[in-house]
Amino acid sequence: MAISTTGHTKMKKWLKGLIKEGRYVINGSTQTAPIFNVQESGDTITFYLYFNDAISGSITKFQLIDQDGEVFDDQPDSISKSSLNGLLVAFKYTIKRV
């Protein structure tokens, strides 16, 4: 038996409420970033982190941090961010009933 529509909706709501902030490593230093936006479309929930032109350097990791301060998702990367442009990072999750 599949999860009910109500259960599915509650799981999506739970996930949206679980994430507290972002974290990133730039030039070897760990920094926090607020969640820029959260979008829900059908079964997909996307969390966005935005880095404006005031942030520049070598970014080697992006993370989502939960309400307990623990790492929920950890995405290694290698981006050289200049101060000329912003950067939008997306974490996308799909919760499907099967």
C-alpha positions in Angstrom: 0.0 0.0 0.0 1.3 3.5 -0.8 1.5 6.4 1.5 -1.7 8.5 1.6 -2.0 11.9 0.0 -2.1 13.5 3.4 1.1 11.6 4.5 2.8 12.7 1.2 1.9 16.3 1.8 3.1 16.1 5.4 6.4 14.6 4.4 7.0 17.5 1.9 6.1 20.0 4.6 8.4 18.3 7.1 11.3 18.5 4.6 10.7 22.2 4.0 10.7 22.8 7.8 13.8 20.7 8.5 16.4 22.8 6.6 17.7 25.8 8.6 20.5 27.3 6.5 23.3 26.7 4.0 27.0 26.3 4.6 29.8 26.6 2.2 33.6 26.4 2.2 35.4 29.3 0.5 39.2 29.6 0.4 39.3 26.9 3.1 37.0 28.7 5.5 33.5 27.5 6.4 30.8 30.1 6.2 27.0 30.1 6.6 24.4 31.3 4.1 20.7 31.8 4.6 18.3 29.8 2.5 17.5 32.2 -0.4 14.3 30.5 -1.6 12.4 27.2 -1.3 10.2 26.1 -4.2 7.7 23.3 -4.3 6.5 21.9 -7.6 4.5 18.7 -7.5 6.7 16.1 -5.8 9.9 18.2 -6.1 11.2 20.6 -3.4 14.2 22.8 -4.3 16.3 24.8 -1.8 18.3 27.7 -3.2 21.4 29.4 -1.8 22.4 32.7 -3.4 25.9 34.2 -3.3 26.0 37.8 -4.4 28.9 39.7 -6.0 30.4 40.5 -2.6 31.5 36.9 -2.3 34.5 35.8 -4.3 37.0 33.0 -4.1 37.4 29.3 -4.5 34.3 27.4 -3.3 34.9 23.7 -2.6 31.7 22.6 -0.8 28.0 23.4 -0.4 25.9 22.0 2.4 22.4 22.2 3.8 22.1 22.3 7.5 19.1 21.0 9.5 17.4 22.5 12.5 19.7 20.5 14.8 22.8 22.0 13.2 23.7 18.7 11.5 24.7 18.4 7.8 21.6 17.2 5.8 23.3 17.3 2.4 26.9 17.7 1.5 27.9 18.5 -2.1 31.6 18.8 -2.9 32.3 21.2 -5.8 35.1 23.2 -7.3 34.0 26.7 -8.3 36.1 29.8 -8.8 33.6 32.6 -8.1 34.5 36.1 -9.2 33.1 39.3 -7.7 31.5 40.1 -11.1 28.6 37.7 -10.9 26.2 36.2 -8.4 25.9 32.4 -8.0 22.7 30.4 -7.4 23.0 26.9 -6.0 20.1 24.5 -6.0 19.5 21.4 -3.9 16.6 19.4 -5.4 14.7 16.5 -3.8 11.8 14.5 -5.1 9.4 12.8 -2.7 7.3 10.3 -4.7 4.6 7.9 -3.6 5.3 4.5 -5.1 
